[in-house]
Structure formats: structure tokens, C-alpha cells
Amino acid sequence: MATTTRKSTLTGIKAAVKEAAVSTPAQDEVKVVTSATDEAPKHERKVDDFGRSYATGKRKNAIARVWIKPGNGKISVNGRDVAVYFARPVLQMIVNQPFSVADRAGQFDVVCLVNGGGLSGQAGAVKHGISKALTYFEPALRAPLKVAKFLTRDSRVVERKKYGRAKARKRFQFSKR
């Protein structure tokens, strides 16, 4: 049951990406540039001397430093294989989502160093970092990843504890007498 839900969600995202790609060329033909300041920013390919793209991904308190390069799909997290580091299948699926949306599964090797937070936050940080690194390596992939909302940093973090309360919002037990 869960796999059909995941497949349908991924299918929905891919359909939205294709729909957005179909609608954009018509808009580009009508576009008239009045000045240099009105132009959209040009996204350039950012690759180092080793042919890798680097990006930083963040989620909750986790920070992931990600390098991608063309390869056979090997993903390494903190020196370990992704299946060993993220043992739960849901976390592995989260890490691989950018490749499936961009239709680049098995085409890039990923090396990432993650610290801070828990496993769920770290998986989200790796996903964010992979998405950004893919756009740096191949700027044409920016549109599908942006439609899937993988380039936006999820700003939700734990709310701070307040004084006079048990936790952020939970109150101490009320005593009438």
C-alpha cells in the first residue's frame, strides 16, 4: 500500500514538471526584455577541477556537504554506503528523490559529509544538498527540481522552550488547591 502511494506521489510530481516544461516555452516567446535589470539570472555550471559539483544542504539542525560527479550511482554518507548509514527504506527513498525527479538515477556518484541533528533531518539535508549540486552540475535540471520544491530549505525547526512551561507549549499540571 505504501509503495503505491509513493509511486503515485512521484508520478504526480513528474506530471507537474512536464506540465510546467510544456507551458514555459510559450511564455518565453512572448517575453520582451526592456532593460538588463529585468533579465532573469543566468544559472551557470559550477564544477571544480575534479569534475565535481559542491553544495550544502540543511534541514532542522543537520548540515550536509555534498559533492556529485558523473558515475554509476554510488552514494556514500560519512564514509559509509547509503544503505548502511540510512538503514530505513524511507530515508533511502528521501535521499534518492532528486535523482528520480530529474530522471538521472544511477548516473551520478555522491559523496557527502553530514553532521548535526538526527537521521531524518540528515536525510533531508542530503536531499537538499543533492538537489542544489545537481542544479550546479546541470543547470537545465533546475526547473524540475524547483517544481518539486527540493531547492527550498525547509525552515521548520524545533520551537524553543519557554520559562514557566514544561516544554515549548505544554504547561505544568494545574493544581486547584
C-alpha positions in Angstrom: 0.0 0.0 0.0 2.8 2.4 0.9 4.7 1.8 -2.3 1.7 2.6 -4.4 1.3 5.9 -2.5 4.9 6.7 -3.1 4.7 5.9 -6.8 1.6 7.9 -7.2 3.2 10.9 -5.5 6.3 10.6 -7.7 4.1 10.3 -10.8 2.2 13.4 -9.7 5.5 15.4 -9.3 6.7 14.2 -12.7 3.4 15.2 -14.3 3.7 18.7 -12.8 7.2 19.0 -14.0 6.3 18.0 -17.6 3.3 20.4 -17.5 5.5 23.3 -16.3 8.0 22.4 -19.0 5.3 22.5 -21.7 3.9 25.8 -20.5 7.2 27.7 -20.3 8.2 27.8 -24.0 5.1 29.7 -25.0 5.8 32.3 -22.2 9.4 32.7 -23.4 8.3 33.6 -26.9 6.1 36.5 -25.6 8.8 37.8 -23.2 10.3 41.1 -24.2 13.4 42.4 -22.3 13.2 46.1 -21.7 16.5 46.5 -19.8 19.4 44.5 -18.4 18.0 44.7 -14.8 14.7 42.9 -15.8 16.5 39.8 -17.1 16.3 36.6 -15.2 19.5 35.5 -13.6 21.5 33.1 -15.8 22.4 29.9 -14.0 25.9 28.8 -14.9 27.5 25.4 -14.5 29.7 25.3 -11.4 32.2 22.4 -11.5 35.6 22.2 -9.8 38.9 20.9 -11.3 38.0 17.3 -10.5 34.7 17.5 -12.4 32.5 17.6 -9.2 29.8 20.0 -8.1 29.6 21.0 -4.5 26.6 22.2 -2.5 25.5 22.5 1.1 22.1 21.2 2.2 20.3 21.9 5.5 17.3 20.5 7.4 16.5 21.1 11.1 19.9 21.1 12.8 21.6 18.9 10.2 24.1 20.2 7.7 25.2 18.1 4.7 28.2 18.9 2.5 27.6 17.2 -0.9 29.8 16.5 -3.9 28.5 14.9 -7.0 30.3 13.7 -10.1 29.3 11.5 -13.1 29.5 7.8 -12.2 27.4 4.7 -11.6 25.1 5.8 -8.8 27.2 5.1 -5.7 26.1 7.2 -2.7 28.5 7.5 0.2 27.4 9.2 3.5 30.2 9.8 6.1 32.3 7.2 4.5 29.6 4.5 4.6 27.2 3.3 1.9 23.8 4.9 2.0 22.0 1.6 2.7 24.2 1.2 5.8 24.0 4.8 7.1 20.3 5.3 6.4 19.0 1.8 7.2 15.3 2.7 7.0 13.9 2.4 3.4 12.0 5.7 3.8 15.2 7.6 4.5 16.9 6.0 1.5 13.9 7.0 -0.7 14.2 10.6 0.6 17.9 10.7 -0.4 17.2 9.3 -3.9 14.2 11.6 -4.7 16.2 14.3 -6.5 17.6 11.7 -9.0 14.2 10.2 -9.7 12.5 13.6 -10.3 15.4 14.7 -12.6 15.5 11.2 -14.4 19.2 10.8 -13.5 19.0 7.7 -11.4 22.3 5.8 -11.4 24.2 8.5 -13.3 26.0 10.3 -10.5 28.3 9.3 -7.7 27.6 11.2 -4.4 30.0 11.8 -1.5 28.5 13.6 1.4 29.6 14.5 5.0 26.7 15.1 7.4 26.7 16.3 11.0 24.1 17.5 13.5 20.5 16.5 14.0 19.0 13.1 13.8 18.7 10.6 10.9 15.5 12.2 9.5 17.0 15.7 9.4 20.2 14.4 8.0 18.4 12.6 5.2 16.5 15.8 4.4 19.8 17.8 4.4 21.4 15.3 2.0 18.3 15.6 -0.3 18.6 19.4 -0.3 22.3 19.2 -0.9 22.0 16.7 -3.8 19.3 18.9 -5.4 21.4 22.0 -5.3 24.5 20.2 -6.5 22.5 18.8 -9.5 21.5 22.3 -10.5 25.1 23.4 -10.3 26.3 20.5 -12.4 23.4 20.6 -14.9 21.5 24.0 -14.8 18.7 22.6 -17.0 17.6 20.4 -14.1 16.7 23.5 -12.0 13.2 23.7 -13.4 12.0 20.1 -12.4 13.7 20.3 -9.0 12.2 23.7 -8.3 8.7 22.5 -9.2 9.2 19.6 -6.8 10.3 22.1 -4.1 13.6 20.3 -3.5 15.7 23.5 -3.8 13.8 25.3 -1.0 15.3 24.9 2.5 12.7 23.6 4.9 12.8 26.3 7.6 10.9 24.3 10.2 12.9 23.8 13.3 12.2 22.8 16.9 10.4 25.6 18.9 12.3 26.8 21.9 11.2 26.0 25.5 9.6 28.9 27.4 10.0 29.6 31.0 7.1 28.6 33.3 6.2 25.8 30.9 7.1 22.1 30.8 8.1 22.3 27.1 7.6 24.8 24.3 3.8 24.9 24.7 3.0 22.2 27.2 2.0 23.6 30.6 2.6 22.0 34.0 -0.3 20.2 35.6 -2.8 22.5 37.1 -3.5 22.1 40.9 -6.6 23.7 42.2 -5.5 23.6 45.8 
